[in-house]
Amino acid sequence: MVRRSGLAARCSFHGLRKAGCVYFAERGCSASEIASWSGHLSLREVERYVREANRKKMAANALRRVLEAEAAEAEAENETGQKVSNPSAV
């Protein structure tokens, strides 16, 4: 079926289904929602995709928080002319 679709020879049904599951997980779908779409009978594999997507989101959120804190520190330093390590204390 995949071959008749005109996709590259390296594509497989398994790979396409996994890509779809990862796509849904990265957009906040639950394991049960993904399994209902993909046809997985067990949530074990689908939960792995959701955990990995959650790890990526948490890493992005952590980086965003650090960058926002650094920007706030730099702004506070510009306003006071002194180095400020905790801008909320200003």
Secondary structure as UniProt FT lines:
FT   HELIX           3..5
FT   TURN            9..10
FT   HELIX           13..26
FT   TURN            27..28
FT   HELIX           31..38
FT   HELIX           44..80
FT   HELIX           87..89
//
